[in-house]
C-alpha cells in the first residue's frame, strides 16, 4: 500500500503560466483541492495554446491517485500544447498555422511516372522497371511533401515559408477566391509584390505593406482559409499594438 505524503505547493500562486505541475497526494480534502488546482492549470494551458483540451479526452482519462505521478489529463495538456505552439511558456503563441499541402490530384497525376518507367525498362528488365518506378514516384511524393510551405502568425510576426514579416508593418488584409483570386495572380498582379503562390490552392490573401522603406507594395499568399489568416493578423495586432 502506498503511503501518501502531505500536499504542498497547491496554492494558485505556485502555478507558473503556461506550465502544468505535479501535485503530491494527501488526505481527501487536500487531494480534492489538488485536483481543482490541476484542473485550473489545464484550463490555463488550454487557453494559452488555443486548443480545446477537454474534447480530446477519452472517458478513461482521469487523475491518477498515486503519489508523485502526473495525471493523464495534465500529460495530455502538455502534449497538445507543445504540438499547437512552438514555445508557449516563453510567450510565443502561434495564433494561426497552415501548411499548403499538395492536393490529391497532384499525387494522381505524378503517378503516371509509374507506368512510364515500367514501359521504358520493360524491354531490358521488368524488375528494374518496377524498382525504378517505385523510387521515382516515392522521390516525387517526398519532394512535394517537403516543399509544402507553412504560413504562421504569432503575436509579433507572420512567417510565410522562410520569409518573415513583422505584424506592425502589415496594413489592410484582403481575401480573394475564385475568379477574383485568378485576377490577383494575373492581370492585377504588381511585379514588385512578394509571392507565395501554389497552383493547387485557389484562394489568396493580399497583405498591404506599411513600411515606406520597403519597395514591396504587398504580399500575395495562397491560403485555403484566407479569412482565418486575416482574422489571425487582426488578433495579433490587438494583442501587441505597440510592436
Helices and strands as residue ranges (DSSP letters): G 12-14, H 28-49, G 54-56, H 72-84, G 88-90, E 96-99, H 104-110, H 112-122, H 126-146, E 150-153, E 157-160, E 163-166, G 167-169, E 170-176, H 179-185, E 194-196, E 204-209, E 218-222, H 226-239
